Amino acid sequence: MFPTKIARAAGTGAEPDVWTDLGRIGQPLLVLAGADDAKFVAIGRRLAAAVGANARFETVAAAGHAAHLEQPAAFVAIVRAWLGGT
């Protein structure tokens, strides 16, 4: 029973919905997802669109949910390119 209580209190379903507030982010934002992780590619696209012009969405090729671990060189290249342009 204890893990169930924790999941209810601290799980993603217990967090407040902030999607309507994302457009207020005034800083540049890079959103990354592994190209093979369809769920998080969709969420990443939605997130970047909700933030607006300050956001850029990129996928890491040949990577799934842990793109930074699966394709670290590609991940770093995307982050460095983004940092160089901000």
PDB file as gemmi writes it, atoms N, CA and C in Angstrom:
CRYST1    1.000    1.000    1.000  90.00  90.00  90.00 P 1                      
ATOM      1  N   MET A   1       0.814  -1.188   0.000  1.00  0.00           N  
ATOM      2  CA  MET A   1       0.000   0.000   0.000  1.00  0.00           C  
ATOM      3  C   MET A   1       0.862   1.258   0.000  1.00  0.00           C  
ATOM      4  N   PHE A   2       1.984   1.248   0.671  1.00  0.00           N  
ATOM      5  CA  PHE A   2       2.847   2.418   0.767  1.00  0.00           C  
ATOM      6  C   PHE A   2       3.287   2.949  -0.593  1.00  0.00           C  
ATOM      7  N   PRO A   3       3.808   2.114  -1.519  1.00  0.00           N  
ATOM      8  CA  PRO A   3       4.204   2.639  -2.832  1.00  0.00           C  
ATOM      9  C   PRO A   3       3.041   3.278  -3.589  1.00  0.00           C  
ATOM     10  N   THR A   4       1.840   2.756  -3.425  1.00  0.00           N  
ATOM     11  CA  THR A   4       0.670   3.334  -4.082  1.00  0.00           C  
ATOM     12  C   THR A   4       0.416   4.747  -3.580  1.00  0.00           C  
ATOM     13  N   LYS A   5       0.534   4.952  -2.278  1.00  0.00           N  
ATOM     14  CA  LYS A   5       0.344   6.292  -1.707  1.00  0.00           C  
ATOM     15  C   LYS A   5       1.385   7.265  -2.253  1.00  0.00           C  
ATOM     16  N   ILE A   6       2.622   6.808  -2.352  1.00  0.00           N  
ATOM     17  CA  ILE A   6       3.684   7.664  -2.887  1.00  0.00           C  
ATOM     18  C   ILE A   6       3.378   8.030  -4.333  1.00  0.00           C  
ATOM     19  N   ALA A   7       2.974   7.056  -5.128  1.00  0.00           N  
ATOM     20  CA  ALA A   7       2.666   7.315  -6.534  1.00  0.00           C  
ATOM     21  C   ALA A   7       1.530   8.326  -6.666  1.00  0.00           C  
ATOM     22  N   ARG A   8       0.534   8.214  -5.829  1.00  0.00           N  
ATOM     23  CA  ARG A   8      -0.590   9.158  -5.880  1.00  0.00           C  
ATOM     24  C   ARG A   8      -0.173  10.558  -5.456  1.00  0.00           C  
ATOM     25  N   ALA A   9       0.709  10.638  -4.486  1.00  0.00           N  
ATOM     26  CA  ALA A   9       1.110  11.941  -3.957  1.00  0.00           C  
ATOM     27  C   ALA A   9       2.192  12.618  -4.781  1.00  0.00           C  
ATOM     28  N   ALA A  10       3.065  11.831  -5.411  1.00  0.00           N  
ATOM     29  CA  ALA A  10       4.224  12.415  -6.073  1.00  0.00           C  
ATOM     30  C   ALA A  10       4.344  12.049  -7.542  1.00  0.00           C  
ATOM     31  N   GLY A  11       3.459  11.238  -8.054  1.00  0.00           N  
ATOM     32  CA  GLY A  11       3.539  10.827  -9.453  1.00  0.00           C  
ATOM     33  C   GLY A  11       3.154  11.956 -10.397  1.00  0.00           C  
ATOM     34  N   THR A  12       3.378  11.728 -11.678  1.00  0.00           N  
ATOM     35  CA  THR A  12       3.076  12.770 -12.669  1.00  0.00           C  
ATOM     36  C   THR A  12       1.603  13.150 -12.675  1.00  0.00           C  
ATOM     37  N   GLY A  13       0.730  12.250 -12.307  1.00  0.00           N  
ATOM     38  CA  GLY A  13      -0.696  12.572 -12.247  1.00  0.00           C  
ATOM     39  C   GLY A  13      -1.051  13.515 -11.116  1.00  0.00           C  
ATOM     40  N   ALA A  14      -0.172  13.651 -10.130  1.00  0.00           N  
ATOM     41  CA  ALA A  14      -0.424  14.532  -8.992  1.00  0.00           C  
ATOM     42  C   ALA A  14       0.129  15.935  -9.211  1.00  0.00           C  
ATOM     43  N   GLU A  15       0.926  16.110 -10.220  1.00  0.00           N  
ATOM     44  CA  GLU A  15       1.532  17.413 -10.484  1.00  0.00           C  
ATOM     45  C   GLU A  15       0.514  18.351 -11.131  1.00  0.00           C  
ATOM     46  N   PRO A  16       0.612  19.645 -10.859  1.00  0.00           N  
ATOM     47  CA  PRO A  16      -0.330  20.583 -11.472  1.00  0.00           C  
ATOM     48  C   PRO A  16      -0.092  20.684 -12.980  1.00  0.00           C  
ATOM     49  N   ASP A  17      -1.132  20.973 -13.709  1.00  0.00           N  
ATOM     50  CA  ASP A  17      -1.054  21.160 -15.163  1.00  0.00           C  
ATOM     51  C   ASP A  17      -0.495  22.550 -15.444  1.00  0.00           C  
ATOM     52  N   VAL A  18       0.656  22.620 -16.100  1.00  0.00           N  
ATOM     53  CA  VAL A  18       1.288  23.910 -16.381  1.00  0.00           C  
ATOM     54  C   VAL A  18       1.358  24.211 -17.881  1.00  0.00           C  
ATOM     55  N   TRP A  19       0.710  23.378 -18.703  1.00  0.00           N  
ATOM     56  CA  TRP A  19       0.785  23.573 -20.151  1.00  0.00           C  
ATOM     57  C   TRP A  19       0.365  24.977 -20.559  1.00  0.00           C  
ATOM     58  N   THR A  20      -0.633  25.533 -19.909  1.00  0.00           N  
ATOM     59  CA  THR A  20      -1.103  26.866 -20.300  1.00  0.00           C  
ATOM     60  C   THR A  20      -0.125  27.964 -19.894  1.00  0.00           C  
ATOM     61  N   ASP A  21       0.809  27.668 -18.997  1.00  0.00           N  
ATOM     62  CA  ASP A  21       1.787  28.668 -18.556  1.00  0.00           C  
ATOM     63  C   ASP A  21       3.077  28.652 -19.379  1.00  0.00           C  
ATOM     64  N   LEU A  22       3.264  27.651 -20.226  1.00  0.00           N  
ATOM     65  CA  LEU A  22       4.536  27.492 -20.927  1.00  0.00           C  
ATOM     66  C   LEU A  22       4.862  28.665 -21.843  1.00  0.00           C  
ATOM     67  N   GLY A  23       3.873  29.323 -22.395  1.00  0.00           N  
ATOM     68  CA  GLY A  23       4.116  30.460 -23.265  1.00  0.00           C  
ATOM     69  C   GLY A  23       4.765  31.635 -22.553  1.00  0.00           C  
ATOM     70  N   ARG A  24       4.783  31.604 -21.234  1.00  0.00           N  
ATOM     71  CA  ARG A  24       5.397  32.701 -20.462  1.00  0.00           C  
ATOM     72  C   ARG A  24       6.900  32.510 -20.285  1.00  0.00           C  
ATOM     73  N   ILE A  25       7.433  31.378 -20.734  1.00  0.00           N  
ATOM     74  CA  ILE A  25       8.881  31.170 -20.634  1.00  0.00           C  
ATOM     75  C   ILE A  25       9.552  32.148 -21.579  1.00  0.00           C  
ATOM     76  N   GLY A  26      10.347  33.026 -21.042  1.00  0.00           N  
ATOM     77  CA  GLY A  26      10.967  34.061 -21.848  1.00  0.00           C  
ATOM     78  C   GLY A  26      12.382  33.741 -22.295  1.00  0.00           C  
ATOM     79  N   GLN A  27      12.930  32.669 -21.785  1.00  0.00           N  
ATOM     80  CA  GLN A  27      14.305  32.300 -22.104  1.00  0.00           C  
ATOM     81  C   GLN A  27      14.323  31.274 -23.231  1.00  0.00           C  
ATOM     82  N   PRO A  28      15.409  31.221 -23.997  1.00  0.00           N  
ATOM     83  CA  PRO A  28      15.533  30.182 -25.022  1.00  0.00           C  
ATOM     84  C   PRO A  28      15.469  28.797 -24.383  1.00  0.00           C  
ATOM     85  N   LEU A  29      14.824  27.875 -25.069  1.00  0.00           N  
ATOM     86  CA  LEU A  29      14.634  26.532 -24.539  1.00  0.00           C  
ATOM     87  C   LEU A  29      14.906  25.510 -25.634  1.00  0.00           C  
ATOM     88  N   LEU A  30      15.759  24.548 -25.331  1.00  0.00           N  
ATOM     89  CA  LEU A  30      16.013  23.432 -26.230  1.00  0.00           C  
ATOM     90  C   LEU A  30      15.297  22.216 -25.675  1.00  0.00           C  
ATOM     91  N   VAL A  31      14.472  21.598 -26.497  1.00  0.00           N  
ATOM     92  CA  VAL A  31      13.737  20.402 -26.118  1.00  0.00           C  
ATOM     93  C   VAL A  31      14.286  19.257 -26.961  1.00  0.00           C  
ATOM     94  N   LEU A  32      14.759  18.208 -26.305  1.00  0.00           N  
ATOM     95  CA  LEU A  32      15.356  17.075 -27.004  1.00  0.00           C  
ATOM     96  C   LEU A  32      14.596  15.794 -26.701  1.00  0.00           C  
ATOM     97  N   ALA A  33      14.538  14.920 -27.699  1.00  0.00           N  
ATOM     98  CA  ALA A  33      13.978  13.582 -27.512  1.00  0.00           C  
ATOM     99  C   ALA A  33      14.695  12.626 -28.440  1.00  0.00           C  
ATOM    100  N   GLY A  34      14.825  11.397 -28.015  1.00  0.00           N  
ATOM    101  CA  GLY A  34      15.365  10.363 -28.890  1.00  0.00           C  
ATOM    102  C   GLY A  34      14.377  10.083 -30.008  1.00  0.00           C  
ATOM    103  N   ALA A  35      14.844  10.039 -31.225  1.00  0.00           N  
ATOM    104  CA  ALA A  35      13.969   9.877 -32.383  1.00  0.00           C  
ATOM    105  C   ALA A  35      13.163   8.587 -32.340  1.00  0.00           C  
ATOM    106  N   ASP A  36      13.672   7.572 -31.653  1.00  0.00           N  
ATOM    107  CA  ASP A  36      12.971   6.288 -31.579  1.00  0.00           C  
ATOM    108  C   ASP A  36      11.955   6.213 -30.440  1.00  0.00           C  
ATOM    109  N   ASP A  37      11.814   7.266 -29.673  1.00  0.00           N  
ATOM    110  CA  ASP A  37      10.865   7.309 -28.557  1.00  0.00           C  
ATOM    111  C   ASP A  37       9.650   8.129 -28.980  1.00  0.00           C  
ATOM    112  N   ALA A  38       8.724   7.474 -29.664  1.00  0.00           N  
ATOM    113  CA  ALA A  38       7.571   8.171 -30.262  1.00  0.00           C  
ATOM    114  C   ALA A  38       6.775   8.969 -29.238  1.00  0.00           C  
ATOM    115  N   LYS A  39       6.591   8.426 -28.038  1.00  0.00           N  
ATOM    116  CA  LYS A  39       5.824   9.137 -27.018  1.00  0.00           C  
ATOM    117  C   LYS A  39       6.473  10.468 -26.669  1.00  0.00           C  
ATOM    118  N   PHE A  40       7.781  10.463 -26.432  1.00  0.00           N  
ATOM    119  CA  PHE A  40       8.445  11.694 -26.012  1.00  0.00           C  
ATOM    120  C   PHE A  40       8.776  12.615 -27.180  1.00  0.00           C  
ATOM    121  N   VAL A  41       8.834  12.108 -28.385  1.00  0.00           N  
ATOM    122  CA  VAL A  41       8.921  12.987 -29.553  1.00  0.00           C  
ATOM    123  C   VAL A  41       7.638  13.804 -29.636  1.00  0.00           C  
ATOM    124  N   ALA A  42       6.494  13.162 -29.469  1.00  0.00           N  
ATOM    125  CA  ALA A  42       5.214  13.868 -29.513  1.00  0.00           C  
ATOM    126  C   ALA A  42       5.108  14.885 -28.382  1.00  0.00           C  
ATOM    127  N   ILE A  43       5.506  14.482 -27.180  1.00  0.00           N  
ATOM    128  CA  ILE A  43       5.463  15.403 -26.038  1.00  0.00           C  
ATOM    129  C   ILE A  43       6.430  16.565 -26.252  1.00  0.00           C  
ATOM    130  N   GLY A  44       7.617  16.279 -26.762  1.00  0.00           N  
ATOM    131  CA  GLY A  44       8.602  17.333 -27.011  1.00  0.00           C  
ATOM    132  C   GLY A  44       8.123  18.340 -28.036  1.00  0.00           C  
ATOM    133  N   ARG A  45       7.511  17.848 -29.104  1.00  0.00           N  
ATOM    134  CA  ARG A  45       6.957  18.765 -30.112  1.00  0.00           C  
ATOM    135  C   ARG A  45       5.865  19.634 -29.502  1.00  0.00           C  
ATOM    136  N   ARG A  46       5.003  19.017 -28.702  1.00  0.00           N  
ATOM    137  CA  ARG A  46       3.923  19.762 -28.062  1.00  0.00           C  
ATOM    138  C   ARG A  46       4.491  20.807 -27.100  1.00  0.00           C  
ATOM    139  N   LEU A  47       5.510  20.417 -26.335  1.00  0.00           N  
ATOM    140  CA  LEU A  47       6.143  21.329 -25.392  1.00  0.00           C  
ATOM    141  C   LEU A  47       6.751  22.528 -26.110  1.00  0.00           C  
ATOM    142  N   ALA A  48       7.530  22.272 -27.143  1.00  0.00           N  
ATOM    143  CA  ALA A  48       8.166  23.366 -27.885  1.00  0.00           C  
ATOM    144  C   ALA A  48       7.119  24.282 -28.510  1.00  0.00           C  
ATOM    145  N   ALA A  49       6.061  23.715 -29.048  1.00  0.00           N  
ATOM    146  CA  ALA A  49       5.000  24.525 -29.645  1.00  0.00           C  
ATOM    147  C   ALA A  49       4.303  25.375 -28.590  1.00  0.00           C  
ATOM    148  N   ALA A  50       4.095  24.821 -27.400  1.00  0.00           N  
ATOM    149  CA  ALA A  50       3.432  25.565 -26.334  1.00  0.00           C  
ATOM    150  C   ALA A  50       4.291  26.718 -25.830  1.00  0.00           C  
ATOM    151  N   VAL A  51       5.608  26.527 -25.820  1.00  0.00           N  
ATOM    152  CA  VAL A  51       6.509  27.599 -25.392  1.00  0.00           C  
ATOM    153  C   VAL A  51       6.540  28.700 -26.443  1.00  0.00           C  
ATOM    154  N   GLY A  52       6.575  28.320 -27.699  1.00  0.00           N  
ATOM    155  CA  GLY A  52       6.536  29.304 -28.774  1.00  0.00           C  
ATOM    156  C   GLY A  52       7.893  29.548 -29.402  1.00  0.00           C  
ATOM    157  N   ALA A  53       8.082  30.768 -29.859  1.00  0.00           N  
ATOM    158  CA  ALA A  53       9.261  31.125 -30.651  1.00  0.00           C  
ATOM    159  C   ALA A  53      10.580  30.952 -29.895  1.00  0.00           C  
ATOM    160  N   ASN A  54      10.549  30.956 -28.580  1.00  0.00           N  
ATOM    161  CA  ASN A  54      11.778  30.792 -27.793  1.00  0.00           C  
ATOM    162  C   ASN A  54      12.246  29.342 -27.708  1.00  0.00           C  
ATOM    163  N   ALA A  55      11.438  28.418 -28.207  1.00  0.00           N  
ATOM    164  CA  ALA A  55      11.768  27.000 -28.064  1.00  0.00           C  
ATOM    165  C   ALA A  55      12.188  26.385 -29.395  1.00  0.00           C  
ATOM    166  N   ARG A  56      13.089  25.447 -29.292  1.00  0.00           N  
ATOM    167  CA  ARG A  56      13.516  24.669 -30.459  1.00  0.00           C  
ATOM    168  C   ARG A  56      13.449  23.189 -30.087  1.00  0.00           C  
ATOM    169  N   PHE A  57      12.856  22.399 -30.954  1.00  0.00           N  
ATOM    170  CA  PHE A  57      12.750  20.964 -30.730  1.00  0.00           C  
ATOM    171  C   PHE A  57      13.704  20.242 -31.656  1.00  0.00           C  
ATOM    172  N   GLU A  58      14.448  19.279 -31.113  1.00  0.00           N  
ATOM    173  CA  GLU A  58      15.379  18.468 -31.889  1.00  0.00           C  
ATOM    174  C   GLU A  58      15.240  17.014 -31.464  1.00  0.00           C  
ATOM    175  N   THR A  59      15.499  16.112 -32.391  1.00  0.00           N  
ATOM    176  CA  THR A  59      15.557  14.697 -32.049  1.00  0.00           C  
ATOM    177  C   THR A  59      16.990  14.210 -32.190  1.00  0.00           C  
ATOM    178  N   VAL A  60      17.318  13.227 -31.390  1.00  0.00           N  
ATOM    179  CA  VAL A  60      18.614  12.574 -31.458  1.00  0.00           C  
ATOM    180  C   VAL A  60      18.397  11.273 -32.225  1.00  0.00           C  
ATOM    181  N   ALA A  61      19.020  11.178 -33.391  1.00  0.00           N  
ATOM    182  CA  ALA A  61      18.848  10.003 -34.256  1.00  0.00           C  
ATOM    183  C   ALA A  61      19.351   8.741 -33.580  1.00  0.00           C  
ATOM    184  N   ALA A  62      18.706   7.636 -33.899  1.00  0.00           N  
ATOM    185  CA  ALA A  62      19.104   6.304 -33.413  1.00  0.00           C  
ATOM    186  C   ALA A  62      19.166   6.230 -31.890  1.00  0.00           C  
ATOM    187  N   ALA A  63      18.248   6.947 -31.239  1.00  0.00           N  
ATOM    188  CA  ALA A  63      18.194   6.939 -29.780  1.00  0.00           C  
ATOM    189  C   ALA A  63      16.751   6.842 -29.322  1.00  0.00           C  
ATOM    190  N   GLY A  64      16.582   6.259 -28.144  1.00  0.00           N  
ATOM    191  CA  GLY A  64      15.266   6.146 -27.549  1.00  0.00           C  
ATOM    192  C   GLY A  64      15.131   7.098 -26.377  1.00  0.00           C  
ATOM    193  N   HIS A  65      14.596   6.593 -25.267  1.00  0.00           N  
ATOM    194  CA  HIS A  65      14.277   7.427 -24.113  1.00  0.00           C  
ATOM    195  C   HIS A  65      15.512   8.019 -23.431  1.00  0.00           C  
ATOM    196  N   ALA A  66      16.624   7.333 -23.459  1.00  0.00           N  
ATOM    197  CA  ALA A  66      17.846   7.822 -22.807  1.00  0.00           C  
ATOM    198  C   ALA A  66      18.839   8.295 -23.876  1.00  0.00           C  
ATOM    199  N   ALA A  67      18.420   9.243 -24.679  1.00  0.00           N  
ATOM    200  CA  ALA A  67      19.223   9.703 -25.817  1.00  0.00           C  
ATOM    201  C   ALA A  67      20.618  10.161 -25.410  1.00  0.00           C  
ATOM    202  N   HIS A  68      20.732  10.799 -24.266  1.00  0.00           N  
ATOM    203  CA  HIS A  68      22.031  11.290 -23.803  1.00  0.00           C  
ATOM    204  C   HIS A  68      22.996  10.154 -23.493  1.00  0.00           C  
ATOM    205  N   LEU A  69      22.465   8.987 -23.155  1.00  0.00           N  
ATOM    206  CA  LEU A  69      23.307   7.817 -22.882  1.00  0.00           C  
ATOM    207  C   LEU A  69      23.501   6.953 -24.124  1.00  0.00           C  
ATOM    208  N   GLU A  70      22.476   6.881 -24.966  1.00  0.00           N  
ATOM    209  CA  GLU A  70      22.521   6.016 -26.140  1.00  0.00           C  
ATOM    210  C   GLU A  70      23.356   6.609 -27.273  1.00  0.00           C  
ATOM    211  N   GLN A  71      23.310   7.910 -27.432  1.00  0.00           N  
ATOM    212  CA  GLN A  71      24.055   8.600 -28.495  1.00  0.00           C  
ATOM    213  C   GLN A  71      24.678   9.867 -27.916  1.00  0.00           C  
ATOM    214  N   PRO A  72      25.628   9.716 -26.994  1.00  0.00           N  
ATOM    215  CA  PRO A  72      26.158  10.906 -26.310  1.00  0.00           C  
ATOM    216  C   PRO A  72      26.814  11.919 -27.237  1.00  0.00           C  
ATOM    217  N   ALA A  73      27.532  11.471 -28.242  1.00  0.00           N  
ATOM    218  CA  ALA A  73      28.197  12.430 -29.145  1.00  0.00           C  
ATOM    219  C   ALA A  73      27.167  13.238 -29.923  1.00  0.00           C  
ATOM    220  N   ALA A  74      26.127  12.593 -30.403  1.00  0.00           N  
ATOM    221  CA  ALA A  74      25.077  13.302 -31.133  1.00  0.00           C  
ATOM    222  C   ALA A  74      24.334  14.262 -30.208  1.00  0.00           C  
ATOM    223  N   PHE A  75      24.061  13.808 -28.997  1.00  0.00           N  
ATOM    224  CA  PHE A  75      23.394  14.648 -28.003  1.00  0.00           C  
ATOM    225  C   PHE A  75      24.207  15.910 -27.729  1.00  0.00           C  
ATOM    226  N   VAL A  76      25.497  15.726 -27.469  1.00  0.00           N  
ATOM    227  CA  VAL A  76      26.375  16.864 -27.174  1.00  0.00           C  
ATOM    228  C   VAL A  76      26.477  17.795 -28.385  1.00  0.00           C  
ATOM    229  N   ALA A  77      26.544  17.248 -29.580  1.00  0.00           N  
ATOM    230  CA  ALA A  77      26.618  18.084 -30.775  1.00  0.00           C  
ATOM    231  C   ALA A  77      25.390  18.970 -30.915  1.00  0.00           C  
ATOM    232  N   ILE A  78      24.221  18.421 -30.648  1.00  0.00           N  
ATOM    233  CA  ILE A  78      22.983  19.209 -30.730  1.00  0.00           C  
ATOM    234  C   ILE A  78      22.988  20.313 -29.670  1.00  0.00           C  
ATOM    235  N   VAL A  79      23.367  19.961 -28.451  1.00  0.00           N  
ATOM    236  CA  VAL A  79      23.389  20.960 -27.372  1.00  0.00           C  
ATOM    237  C   VAL A  79      24.420  22.052 -27.672  1.00  0.00           C  
ATOM    238  N   ARG A  80      25.601  21.660 -28.133  1.00  0.00           N  
ATOM    239  CA  ARG A  80      26.635  22.673 -28.444  1.00  0.00           C  
ATOM    240  C   ARG A  80      26.181  23.592 -29.570  1.00  0.00           C  
ATOM    241  N   ALA A  81      25.571  23.046 -30.614  1.00  0.00           N  
ATOM    242  CA  ALA A  81      25.086  23.876 -31.715  1.00  0.00           C  
ATOM    243  C   ALA A  81      24.031  24.852 -31.220  1.00  0.00           C  
ATOM    244  N   TRP A  82      23.143  24.379 -30.354  1.00  0.00           N  
ATOM    245  CA  TRP A  82      22.100  25.243 -29.808  1.00  0.00           C  
ATOM    246  C   TRP A  82      22.713  26.346 -28.925  1.00  0.00           C  
ATOM    247  N   LEU A  83      23.667  25.970 -28.082  1.00  0.00           N  
ATOM    248  CA  LEU A  83      24.316  26.960 -27.228  1.00  0.00           C  
ATOM    249  C   LEU A  83      25.058  28.002 -28.050  1.00  0.00           C  
ATOM    250  N   GLY A  84      25.657  27.577 -29.143  1.00  0.00           N  
ATOM    251  CA  GLY A  84      26.364  28.516 -30.004  1.00  0.00           C  
ATOM    252  C   GLY A  84      25.439  29.499 -30.696  1.00  0.00           C  
ATOM    253  N   GLY A  85      24.181  29.149 -30.820  1.00  0.00           N  
ATOM    254  CA  GLY A  85      23.228  30.030 -31.504  1.00  0.00           C  
ATOM    255  C   GLY A  85      22.377  30.864 -30.568  1.00  0.00           C  
ATOM    256  N   THR A  86      22.554  30.681 -29.252  1.00  0.00           N  
ATOM    257  CA  THR A  86      21.719  31.446 -28.315  1.00  0.00           C  
ATOM    258  C   THR A  86      22.455  32.617 -27.746  1.00  0.00           C  
TER     259      THR A  86                                                      
END                                                                             
